[in-house]
Amino acid sequence: MIDGESLFFNHYLTDIMSEKVLSIAPLSGGKNSRVYHVVCYNFREFAVKLYFRDKTDGRDRLRTEWRASHFMIQHGFGNIPKPVAMDEDKGVAVYEFIQGSKLYPAEIEMKSIDALVSFLEKLENLKNDPEADALAPASEACFSIDDMLENVSSRMNRLVKVKKYPGAEKELSLFLNTLIAPFFQEVEAWCYKKSEEFHLNLSRKIEKKDQTLSPSDFGFHNAILSKKGGLYFMDFEYFGWDDPSKMIVDFLLHPAMEIRTELKHYFLEKMLEKFAHIQGLKQRIKIVFPLFGIKWCLILLNEFIPSENKRREFAAGDHRREDPVFTGQLNKSIQMYGYVKETYKEFCHG
């Protein structure tokens, strides 16, 4: 880390926590913020998070995560990092540091899925708590299928309007115009057809009783297997109220996780069991699966949008993006497109 950041953390922790910094090391993996492992002279350890802030991004990631963490800790969640201190002006928050390791795909098993489902069920059981009403909608929350269609359309329009695609301009333009755009039209028509079949109103927003509290960007990519035992979940920058069908499908499709197909089936089975009180959930999941498949195709292309790429560069601490990054993201998006197009009509997860 550069000296300026070392001095900043030393001053910051000394000022608000009376802690003098012994060592600082960046933690890799984040795409929205910079996170550091800080060890103090008394050997107390913290995770210190610098949040991305830009006038083009209206999301208050720091306050969202801070409020979500406090809410969960106050309601008995023992498997998230405890919030320690924060400074809104500096865009910094300090959390408990969890000693442990990421789960390798081969290590994910049914008990891992059970832990994840239990976490979501506990949030669902808190939605009638008076304090839950004060929590905001999740990032890009969608409460009707029309909202979801509009969200995907808006993302696609942002990509189409970008005039320069470093290193892959022809390939990206071809992919968007000849594959994604026609597929989106196909899926939109299919959604209308299935909605009629299931007697669901596309424009009807789900009632509050059928919404849930969602971590949003949730899964084993944001989990640590603690040295003390048990899974800890983290990264709640997008936390809030959302449609449970979106939460479930996001987990099934998330490209950051390699999970065996039978475990995805198990996850869906357990979620439908625990959330059986939510009206029409299984039908909504089937309808929104291809919509969010297309959305993930577009999210994987965020690096091509200057404002989004700026956030990625901030998190990585590296402002020298090479062409292979863009080409690699395009290849991932093409793979996601092929998977969703091949499976969505039969919905491969049930």
Secondary structure as UniProt FT lines:
FT   HELIX           3..17
FT   STRAND          21..27
FT   STRAND          33..40
FT   TURN            41..42
FT   STRAND          45..51
FT   TURN            55..56
FT   HELIX           61..74
FT   TURN            75..76
FT   STRAND          83..87
FT   TURN            88..91
FT   STRAND          92..96
FT   STRAND          100..101
FT   HELIX           105..107
FT   HELIX           110..125
FT   TURN            126..128
FT   HELIX           130..134
FT   TURN            139..140
FT   HELIX           145..161
FT   TURN            166..168
FT   HELIX           169..175
FT   HELIX           176..180
FT   HELIX           181..198
FT   TURN            202..203
FT   HELIX           208..210
FT   STRAND          212..214
FT   HELIX           220..222
FT   STRAND          223..226
FT   TURN            227..228
FT   STRAND          231..233
FT   TURN            237..238
FT   STRAND          240..242
FT   HELIX           244..253
FT   TURN            255..256
FT   HELIX           261..274
FT   TURN            275..277
FT   TURN            279..280
FT   HELIX           281..299
FT   TURN            300..301
FT   HELIX           302..304
FT   HELIX           306..316
FT   HELIX           323..343
FT   TURN            344..346
FT   TURN            348..349
//
